[in-house]
Amino acid sequence: MNSSVRSEGIDPSVVSSRHVFRGIEYVVTLMIDTDKEIFALEVEDRLTSDQWRGQFDATCKLKYGCELK
């Protein structure tokens, strides 16, 4: 099961989708903060509500010379 929910109207920089990995359903959410040039990836187990979250530097262009298109 894969379904996506884009929170347009509320915050276009947040996208959530449901995925099943090894028989367990998770909600995966990607949040982008262009002001701070970071993105956060959050994963929540739908059954237990356990959450994992990581925050990452999104300044690829500055550090590695690549450009996002």
C-alpha positions as CSV (number, residue, x, y, z in Angstrom):
1,M,0.0,0.0,0.0
2,N,1.4,3.3,-1.1
3,S,-0.6,6.5,-0.8
4,S,0.6,10.1,-0.8
5,V,-0.8,13.1,0.9
6,R,0.5,16.5,-0.1
7,S,-0.6,19.2,2.4
8,E,-1.2,21.9,-0.2
9,G,-2.9,24.9,1.2
10,I,-1.5,24.2,4.6
11,D,2.2,23.8,3.9
12,P,3.5,22.9,0.4
13,S,6.9,21.9,1.8
14,V,5.5,18.9,3.6
15,V,4.7,15.5,1.9
16,S,3.5,12.4,3.7
17,S,2.9,8.9,2.3
18,R,2.1,5.5,3.7
19,H,4.3,2.5,2.9
20,V,4.5,-1.1,4.0
21,F,7.9,-2.5,4.7
22,R,8.2,-6.1,5.8
23,G,4.5,-6.3,6.5
24,I,4.5,-3.2,8.8
25,E,2.7,0.0,7.8
26,Y,4.6,3.3,8.2
27,V,3.8,6.9,7.5
28,V,6.9,8.6,5.9
29,T,6.9,12.4,6.0
30,L,9.4,14.7,4.3
31,M,9.6,18.3,5.5
32,I,11.7,21.0,3.8
33,D,12.7,24.3,5.4
34,T,14.2,26.4,2.7
35,D,15.0,29.3,5.1
36,K,17.3,27.1,7.1
37,E,18.3,24.9,4.1
38,I,17.5,21.7,5.9
39,F,15.1,18.8,5.4
40,A,13.7,16.4,8.0
41,L,12.6,12.9,7.3
42,E,10.2,11.3,9.8
43,V,8.9,7.7,9.9
44,E,6.1,6.6,12.1
45,D,5.0,3.0,12.8
46,R,1.2,3.2,12.3
47,L,0.5,0.4,14.8
48,T,2.8,1.4,17.7
49,S,3.2,5.1,17.0
50,D,6.9,4.8,17.4
51,Q,8.7,7.6,15.6
52,W,12.1,8.1,14.0
53,R,13.2,11.5,12.8
54,G,16.4,12.7,11.1
55,Q,17.3,16.3,10.1
56,F,19.7,16.8,7.2
57,D,21.6,19.6,5.6
58,A,20.2,20.4,2.2
59,T,23.0,22.6,1.0
60,C,24.3,20.2,-1.6
61,K,25.2,23.1,-4.0
62,L,27.4,24.8,-1.4
63,K,29.3,21.8,-0.2
64,Y,29.5,19.5,-3.2
65,G,29.2,21.8,-6.2
66,C,26.0,20.1,-7.5
67,E,22.8,21.9,-8.4
68,L,19.3,20.9,-7.8
69,K,17.0,21.3,-10.8
